[in-house]
Amino acid sequence: MPRIFILFASANFVHIEELQRAGYLQTFEGIEFAGNEIGLVSAVETPVDDFSLLGNEDLFLVMPLPEVPAGSYALEALEQLNAIYGA
C-alpha cells in the first residue's frame, strides 16, 4: 500500500516538479520556508576573508556536488564570483 504524505519539504522546486510530472502530488501549495546565504569558512592557518582570494592556487576548495541543491547553489555563486573577480 502506498504511503500518503501531507507535507513534503524540498530544497528546491525541481524535486516537486518531478513528483508532479510523475503523478504523485494531488495538490501543490508551495511556500518558501527557508533561504540561503553564502558563507566563507577557512582554517585558522589559512585565513581567507575575501571572496577574491578563492582564485589563489594554494587554496583547496570544498563544496557539495552540483547534483544536490546546496551544490548547485554553490556552483551558481562561484560562477557569479568569477564574473566579478575573474578566474
N, C-alpha and C positions, 0 to 999 in steps of 0.2 A: 504494500500500500504506500503510495507516495506521501511524503511529508508536506504539510501545509505550513508556510511561514507567514506571519503577519507583518514582520519587519525584515527588511534586507538593507544593510548598510554597505556602501562601497566607496572606495577612494576616488572613483571617477565614474562618469556616466557610461563608459564603454561596456562595462560588465552588465549594467542594467539594460542597455540596448540589446545586448546579446541574448539576455533572458527574454526580453520582449519578442525578438525575432523567432526564438525557439518555442514561443507559446507558453512559457512558464509563468507569466505575470497576467493576472486577471485585470488588475488596475495598477496605475502607477501615479503616485503623487510625490514628485521629487522635491526635496527641500535640501538646501545646503546647510549642513550641520557642523562643518569644520572648515578650516582654512590652512593655508601653507605660508611659511615664511622661510626664506633661505637663510642658512646659518653657515658659519665658517668656524671649524674646530681644528686646532693644531696642537701638536705636542709642545710641552714647555721648552724642550731643547731646540725646536724649530718653530719659533713664533711666526705665524702668518696672520696679519691683522688687516690685510687689504687684498681684495679680490684680484688686483692687478698682479700680485705675486704668484698666482696659480700657474702662470706660464714658465716659472722657474724650473729648469730641468732637474734640479736637485730635490724637488718635491715629489712625493708619491701620493697620488690622488686615489681615494677610495670612495666609491659610490654604489648605490644599488643597481641591479640590472635594469636595462631600459624596458624590459617586459613587465615590470611592476610599476604601479603608479608613482612611487617615490623616485624610481629610476628615470621614468620618462620626464618627470618634472625637473629632476636634476640635470638631465641632458638638455632640456629646453633652456634652463638657466645658464648652463655653460655656453650654449650657442649664443645667447644674448650677451653674456660677458665677453665672448670672443669678438663680437661685433664692436664692443666698446673698447676693449684693451688689445685686441689682436692676439694671434697665436704665439 
